[in-house]
Amino acid sequence: MSNGRTLSTVADPKVETITLWKDFLALIKIGIVNSNLITTFTGLFLAFQFTGISFLHNFDLLVFAILGTGLIIASSGAMNNLIDRDIDPVMSRTKSRPTVTGRFKAPAVMTLAVTFLVAGEVLLFSASPMAGWLGILGVFAYVVLYSMWSKRKQYRSRKSFRSNSTPNRMGSC
């Protein structure tokens, strides 16, 4: 039974509907966040098991560590998207990221990243000082060493390749 008000249009299968939520999840790299949270939970669970600490009596520690870790990883992913917005249009895999297309503006991304970073570090330092320091180290490694430094090297030669393999050689001595 038809009411006569339906439109018969054919949807273009090439047009992808992007929502704000999907853009947000792409911005924080939710796949990376999820995979790291699995290993974080596993490490906490094993630490509880091997030390004889009650899982339920330390539920607050679990919540602080999981939420803090998720927030700093999401922050690092957002910062990486912000930093890479100049090189992402070149690759087909990354050219539709929200920072490249302009669906998220740079000041908004930076505000989100800093807010997530501060909140995540507060939670990690609440779990333990070591967790907080390791979180800062992880953010530094991903954002500074990986995003800002390793992908931005202009000069790559055999010499730089040899110098980059030095730590591997030092470890085998």
Backbone as JSON, one array per atom type, in Angstrom:
{
  "sequence": "MSNGRTLSTVADPKVETITLWKDFLALIKIGIVNSNLITTFTGLFLAFQFTGISFLHNFDLLVFAILGTGLIIASSGAMNNLIDRDIDPVMSRTKSRPTVTGRFKAPAVMTLAVTFLVAGEVLLFSASPMAGWLGILGVFAYVVLYSMWSKRKQYRSRKSFRSNSTPNRMGSC",
  "N": [[0.84, -1.17, 0.0], [0.7, 2.09, -0.95], [1.4, 5.47, -0.18], [1.77, 7.48, -1.94], [3.62, 9.44, -1.54], [6.26, 8.8, -1.63], [9.65, 8.92, -2.62], [11.39, 7.93, -5.42], [14.47, 7.3, -5.6], [17.75, 6.47, -6.53], [20.34, 5.46, -4.55], [23.65, 6.6, -4.59], [26.25, 4.36, -4.6], [28.88, 5.05, -4.18], [28.98, 7.29, -2.62], [29.77, 8.14, 0.57], [28.37, 8.18, 3.71], [29.2, 10.26, 6.2], [29.33, 10.69, 9.59], [29.32, 12.87, 12.45], [30.08, 11.44, 14.69], [31.46, 9.22, 13.57], [33.56, 10.6, 12.4], [34.78, 11.62, 14.7], [35.61, 9.23, 15.94], [37.43, 8.37, 14.01], [39.26, 10.43, 14.2], [40.41, 10.1, 16.77], [41.53, 7.69, 16.43], [40.28, 5.04, 16.93], [40.61, 2.28, 16.64], [43.3, 1.82, 17.28], [43.23, 2.71, 19.91], [41.45, 0.83, 21.07], [42.86, -1.64, 20.67], [45.13, -1.22, 22.22], [43.96, -0.93, 24.72], [43.08, -3.48, 25.24], [45.49, -4.87, 25.66], [46.38, -3.42, 27.87], [44.43, -4.0, 29.81], [44.85, -6.76, 29.98], [47.48, -6.86, 30.98], [47.09, -5.62, 33.49], [45.28, -7.43, 34.65], [46.84, -9.77, 34.76], [48.87, -8.83, 36.45], [47.41, -8.43, 38.81], [46.71, -11.1, 39.3], [49.2, -12.44, 39.64], [50.34, -11.14, 41.79], [48.64, -11.56, 43.82], [46.75, -9.73, 44.53], [43.52, -8.55, 45.17], [41.15, -8.43, 42.65], [38.6, -7.22, 42.63], [38.67, -5.62, 44.91], [40.38, -3.65, 44.19], [39.21, -2.22, 42.16], [38.94, 0.47, 41.5], [41.54, 1.21, 40.83], [41.85, -0.25, 38.48], [39.91, 1.0, 36.85], [40.89, 3.67, 36.77], [43.35, 3.22, 35.48], [42.6, 2.03, 33.0], [40.8, 3.95, 31.85], [42.46, 6.22, 31.87], [44.6, 5.38, 30.25], [43.22, 4.94, 27.83], [42.37, 7.58, 27.27], [44.82, 9.01, 26.96], [45.91, 7.72, 24.77], [43.97, 8.22, 22.83], [44.25, 10.99, 22.76], [46.87, 11.18, 21.75], [46.49, 10.05, 19.23], [44.77, 11.95, 18.08], [46.47, 14.19, 18.1], [48.43, 13.22, 16.35], [46.92, 13.05, 13.97], [46.47, 15.78, 13.62], [49.08, 16.79, 13.29], [49.87, 15.4, 11.0], [48.28, 16.38, 8.96], [49.22, 17.75, 6.79], [50.62, 15.93, 5.2], [48.91, 13.82, 4.86], [46.96, 14.12, 2.72], [48.24, 13.1, 0.5], [48.36, 10.32, 0.54], [46.21, 7.63, -0.31], [44.93, 6.14, 1.65], [44.78, 7.83, 3.84], [43.69, 10.24, 3.05], [41.05, 10.97, 3.51], [40.74, 11.65, 6.14], [39.38, 13.38, 8.99], [40.78, 15.73, 9.7], [42.11, 16.39, 7.42], [40.12, 16.8, 5.5], [38.84, 18.92, 6.59], [36.7, 18.72, 8.26], [37.09, 18.69, 10.97], [38.47, 21.32, 12.67], [41.73, 22.72, 13.24], [42.2, 24.15, 15.79], [40.12, 23.07, 17.37], [40.73, 20.37, 17.37], [43.21, 20.39, 18.68], [42.43, 21.39, 21.18], [40.73, 19.32, 22.06], [42.64, 17.22, 22.12], [44.52, 18.1, 24.05], [42.86, 18.33, 26.29], [42.01, 15.64, 26.62], [44.53, 14.53, 27.09], [45.4, 15.76, 29.5], [43.33, 14.96, 31.27], [43.61, 12.17, 31.06], [46.23, 11.8, 32.05], [45.92, 12.68, 34.69], [44.24, 10.66, 35.64], [45.94, 8.43, 35.25], [48.15, 9.07, 36.93], [46.72, 8.96, 39.28], [46.25, 6.27, 39.44], [48.87, 5.18, 39.64], [52.12, 6.59, 40.27], [54.13, 5.63, 38.54], [52.63, 4.68, 36.36], [51.62, 7.1, 35.39], [54.01, 8.45, 34.61], [54.95, 6.67, 32.66], [52.9, 6.94, 30.84], [53.3, 9.61, 29.99], [55.79, 9.28, 28.78], [55.07, 7.51, 26.71], [53.32, 9.11, 25.17], [55.1, 11.12, 24.39], [56.88, 9.56, 22.84], [55.22, 8.68, 20.72], [53.98, 11.02, 19.66], [56.03, 13.02, 19.41], [58.55, 11.72, 18.69], [57.72, 9.85, 16.71], [55.52, 11.01, 15.11], [56.31, 13.74, 14.68], [59.04, 13.65, 14.14], [60.25, 11.21, 12.95], [58.8, 10.75, 10.56], [59.23, 13.04, 9.21], [61.77, 13.35, 8.3], [64.01, 14.64, 5.99], [66.25, 13.85, 4.7], [67.42, 10.88, 3.69], [69.65, 8.32, 3.68], [72.2, 5.89, 2.92], [74.0, 6.24, 4.97], [72.4, 7.36, 7.06], [70.75, 5.2, 7.4], [72.5, 3.28, 8.37], [73.22, 4.51, 10.81], [70.79, 4.45, 12.11], [70.52, 1.78, 12.61], [72.27, 1.27, 14.6], [71.5, 1.02, 17.42], [70.46, -1.59, 17.36], [72.72, -3.09, 16.84], [74.23, -2.44, 19.07], [72.74, -3.63, 21.04], [73.2, -6.29, 20.53], [75.75, -6.73, 21.33]],
  "CA": [[0.0, 0.0, 0.0], [1.55, 3.25, -1.1], [0.71, 6.72, 0.1], [2.02, 8.4, -3.03], [4.59, 10.47, -1.18], [7.61, 8.25, -1.62], [10.54, 9.33, -3.7], [12.14, 6.8, -5.91], [15.81, 7.69, -6.01], [18.75, 5.43, -6.35], [21.48, 5.98, -3.8], [24.96, 6.37, -5.2], [27.02, 3.54, -3.67], [30.19, 5.64, -3.95], [28.86, 8.35, -1.64], [29.85, 7.61, 1.92], [27.78, 9.06, 4.7], [30.09, 10.45, 7.34], [28.69, 11.37, 10.7], [30.23, 13.49, 13.41], [30.6, 10.37, 15.56], [32.47, 8.48, 12.81], [34.72, 11.48, 12.28], [35.43, 11.66, 16.0], [36.3, 7.95, 16.12], [38.59, 8.38, 13.11], [40.2, 11.41, 14.73], [41.13, 9.55, 17.92], [42.05, 6.38, 16.0], [39.65, 4.14, 17.89], [41.18, 0.94, 16.52], [44.53, 1.8, 18.07], [42.82, 2.82, 21.31], [40.9, -0.46, 21.51], [43.87, -2.69, 20.74], [45.98, -0.94, 23.37], [43.21, -1.18, 25.96], [43.08, -4.94, 25.46], [46.76, -5.25, 26.28], [46.43, -2.79, 29.19], [43.62, -4.8, 30.71], [45.53, -8.05, 30.18], [48.6, -6.63, 31.9], [46.55, -5.4, 34.84], [44.71, -8.68, 35.14], [47.95, -10.66, 35.12], [49.53, -8.27, 37.63], [46.57, -8.77, 39.95], [46.77, -12.54, 39.54], [50.52, -12.88, 40.1], [50.69, -10.52, 43.07], [47.65, -11.96, 44.82], [45.9, -8.59, 44.87], [42.13, -8.78, 44.8], [40.69, -7.67, 41.48], [37.43, -6.41, 42.97], [39.02, -4.62, 45.93], [41.16, -2.61, 43.52], [38.5, -1.88, 40.94], [39.24, 1.86, 41.19], [42.83, 1.21, 40.14], [41.57, -0.74, 37.13], [39.17, 2.04, 36.13], [41.82, 4.78, 36.53], [44.36, 2.82, 34.5], [41.98, 1.82, 31.69], [40.32, 5.22, 31.31], [43.61, 7.09, 31.64], [45.3, 4.89, 29.07], [42.39, 5.23, 26.65], [42.37, 9.02, 26.99], [46.09, 9.51, 26.42], [46.09, 7.17, 23.43], [43.09, 9.0, 21.97], [44.9, 12.28, 22.62], [48.01, 11.02, 20.85], [45.95, 9.85, 17.88], [44.27, 13.24, 17.59], [47.64, 15.02, 17.8], [49.03, 12.67, 15.14], [46.09, 13.51, 12.85], [46.7, 17.21, 13.46], [50.43, 16.98, 12.77], [49.99, 14.79, 9.67], [47.29, 16.88, 8.01], [49.88, 18.26, 5.58], [51.07, 14.83, 4.36], [47.84, 12.85, 4.68], [46.27, 14.16, 1.43], [49.02, 12.41, -0.52], [48.08, 8.88, 0.58], [44.79, 7.32, -0.48], [44.42, 5.6, 2.91], [44.61, 8.88, 4.86], [43.21, 11.51, 2.5], [39.7, 11.31, 3.95], [40.71, 11.9, 7.58], [38.64, 14.61, 9.28], [41.64, 16.91, 9.75], [42.48, 16.7, 6.04], [38.94, 17.3, 4.8], [38.37, 20.14, 7.24], [35.51, 18.49, 9.1], [37.54, 19.13, 12.28], [39.44, 22.41, 12.56], [42.94, 22.53, 14.05], [42.05, 24.54, 17.2], [39.22, 22.13, 18.05], [41.48, 19.11, 17.56], [44.21, 20.62, 19.72], [41.71, 21.49, 22.45], [40.34, 17.96, 22.42], [43.83, 16.43, 22.43], [45.09, 18.55, 25.33], [41.9, 17.96, 27.33], [42.14, 14.21, 26.83], [45.85, 14.26, 27.66], [45.41, 16.17, 30.91], [42.43, 14.07, 32.02], [44.22, 10.85, 31.09], [47.38, 11.8, 32.96], [45.39, 12.75, 36.06], [43.79, 9.32, 35.98], [47.09, 7.52, 35.35], [48.87, 9.37, 38.17], [45.88, 8.47, 40.38], [46.47, 4.82, 39.51], [50.22, 5.08, 40.24], [53.06, 7.53, 39.64], [54.81, 4.97, 37.42], [51.71, 4.67, 35.22], [51.59, 8.46, 34.86], [55.26, 8.73, 33.89], [54.99, 5.85, 31.45], [51.96, 7.58, 29.92], [53.98, 10.77, 29.4], [56.81, 8.74, 27.88], [54.39, 6.97, 25.52], [52.84, 10.24, 24.36], [56.29, 11.73, 23.79], [57.41, 8.67, 21.8], [54.33, 8.64, 19.55], [53.72, 12.33, 19.07], [57.25, 13.73, 19.04], [59.52, 10.9, 17.96], [57.13, 9.23, 15.51], [54.76, 11.93, 14.25], [57.01, 14.97, 14.31], [60.44, 13.5, 13.78], [60.64, 10.13, 12.04], [58.14, 10.89, 9.26], [59.56, 14.33, 8.64], [63.17, 13.4, 7.88], [64.14, 14.97, 4.57], [67.45, 13.24, 4.13], [67.59, 9.47, 4.02], [70.73, 7.76, 2.88], [72.81, 4.7, 3.53], [74.6, 6.66, 6.22], [71.37, 7.45, 8.1], [70.26, 3.85, 7.65], [73.47, 2.63, 9.26], [73.15, 5.08, 12.15], [69.54, 4.01, 12.73], [70.62, 0.39, 13.02], [73.26, 1.17, 15.66], [70.99, 0.42, 18.66], [70.34, -3.03, 17.19], [74.07, -3.64, 16.98], [74.66, -2.27, 20.46], [72.03, -4.62, 21.84], [73.72, -7.63, 20.29], [77.13, -6.83, 21.86]],
  "C": [[0.88, 1.23, 0.0], [0.74, 4.51, -0.8], [0.98, 7.79, -0.96], [3.07, 9.46, -2.73], [6.03, 9.95, -1.17], [8.39, 8.75, -2.82], [11.31, 8.1, -4.16], [13.48, 7.31, -6.47], [16.75, 6.54, -5.74], [19.95, 6.06, -5.66], [22.77, 5.62, -4.52], [25.81, 5.56, -4.23], [28.39, 4.12, -3.37], [30.14, 6.74, -2.89], [28.83, 7.73, -0.25], [29.29, 8.63, 2.89], [28.69, 9.1, 5.91], [29.32, 11.22, 8.4], [29.75, 11.99, 11.59], [30.86, 12.43, 14.31], [31.69, 9.56, 14.84], [33.73, 9.31, 12.63], [35.49, 11.54, 13.59], [36.22, 10.37, 16.25], [37.53, 7.83, 15.21], [39.67, 9.32, 13.64], [41.04, 10.83, 15.87], [41.73, 8.18, 17.63], [41.58, 5.27, 16.95], [40.18, 2.71, 17.8], [42.45, 0.79, 17.33], [44.2, 1.88, 19.56], [42.34, 1.46, 21.82], [41.97, -1.53, 21.64], [44.82, -2.46, 21.91], [45.26, -1.17, 24.69], [43.11, -2.67, 26.27], [44.36, -5.36, 26.15], [46.92, -4.62, 27.66], [45.64, -3.61, 30.2], [44.29, -6.15, 31.0], [46.69, -7.91, 31.15], [48.14, -6.4, 33.32], [46.0, -6.68, 35.45], [45.81, -9.64, 35.58], [48.7, -10.15, 36.35], [48.73, -8.56, 38.88], [46.69, -10.25, 40.31], [48.1, -12.96, 40.16], [50.94, -12.26, 41.42], [49.71, -10.88, 44.18], [46.75, -10.82, 45.27], [44.49, -8.87, 44.36], [41.7, -7.84, 43.69], [39.56, -6.73, 41.86], [37.73, -5.35, 44.02], [39.83, -3.46, 45.35], [40.52, -2.2, 42.2], [38.76, -0.43, 40.52], [40.56, 1.99, 40.44], [42.66, 0.76, 38.68], [40.89, 0.35, 36.29], [40.09, 3.22, 35.8], [42.8, 4.42, 35.42], [43.76, 2.67, 33.11], [41.52, 3.13, 31.08], [41.47, 6.17, 31.0], [44.38, 6.68, 30.39], [44.52, 5.2, 27.8], [42.42, 6.7, 26.28], [43.7, 9.5, 26.43], [46.37, 8.93, 25.03], [45.2, 7.91, 22.43], [43.68, 10.39, 21.72], [46.06, 12.21, 21.64], [47.56, 10.81, 19.41], [45.44, 11.14, 17.27], [45.44, 14.17, 17.24], [48.34, 14.54, 16.53], [48.25, 13.1, 13.9], [46.33, 14.99, 12.57], [48.07, 17.47, 12.82], [50.53, 16.5, 11.32], [49.03, 15.36, 8.63], [47.92, 17.45, 6.75], [50.35, 17.13, 4.66], [49.99, 13.79, 4.1], [47.11, 12.95, 3.33], [46.98, 13.38, 0.32], [48.67, 10.92, -0.59], [46.58, 8.61, 0.48], [44.16, 6.82, 0.82], [44.07, 6.72, 3.9], [43.98, 10.17, 4.34], [41.8, 11.89, 2.93], [39.6, 11.51, 5.47], [40.06, 13.26, 7.86], [39.51, 15.87, 9.36], [42.08, 17.34, 8.35], [41.31, 17.35, 5.32], [38.4, 18.58, 5.4], [37.13, 19.96, 8.09], [35.81, 18.79, 10.58], [38.63, 20.17, 12.07], [40.57, 22.19, 13.56], [42.77, 22.98, 15.51], [41.15, 23.58, 18.0], [39.94, 20.82, 18.33], [42.51, 19.27, 18.67], [43.56, 20.73, 21.1], [41.29, 20.12, 22.95], [41.54, 17.14, 22.87], [44.42, 16.82, 23.78], [44.16, 18.18, 26.48], [41.99, 16.47, 27.65], [43.47, 13.86, 27.49], [45.89, 14.59, 29.15], [44.53, 15.24, 31.75], [43.03, 12.66, 32.14], [45.4, 10.77, 32.04], [46.94, 11.91, 34.41], [44.95, 11.36, 36.5], [44.96, 8.35, 36.14], [47.92, 7.8, 36.61], [48.05, 8.98, 39.39], [46.03, 6.97, 40.54], [47.82, 4.55, 40.15], [51.13, 6.09, 39.55], [53.78, 6.9, 38.44], [53.92, 4.94, 36.18], [51.64, 6.05, 34.58], [52.84, 8.79, 34.07], [55.39, 7.91, 32.62], [54.02, 6.4, 30.4], [52.59, 8.77, 29.23], [55.04, 10.3, 28.41], [56.19, 8.21, 26.59], [53.89, 8.07, 24.6], [54.01, 10.91, 23.66], [56.82, 10.87, 22.64], [56.54, 8.71, 20.55], [54.21, 9.99, 18.88], [55.0, 13.0, 18.58], [58.16, 12.87, 18.18], [58.95, 10.32, 16.67], [56.49, 10.26, 14.59], [55.57, 13.12, 13.77], [58.4, 14.72, 13.74], [60.67, 12.44, 12.72], [60.01, 10.26, 10.66], [58.56, 12.16, 8.53], [61.03, 14.43, 8.2], [63.24, 13.65, 6.38], [65.27, 14.2, 3.92], [67.56, 11.8, 4.61], [68.66, 8.91, 3.1], [71.22, 6.49, 3.53], [73.42, 5.05, 4.87], [73.55, 6.73, 7.33], [70.79, 6.08, 8.4], [71.2, 3.13, 8.6], [73.37, 3.19, 10.66], [71.87, 4.66, 12.86], [69.62, 2.56, 13.19], [71.62, 0.2, 14.15], [72.7, 0.6, 16.95], [70.81, -1.1, 18.54], [71.7, -3.7, 17.37], [74.53, -3.54, 18.41], [73.99, -3.32, 21.35], [72.57, -6.02, 21.65], [75.14, -7.82, 20.82], [77.16, -7.47, 23.22]]
}
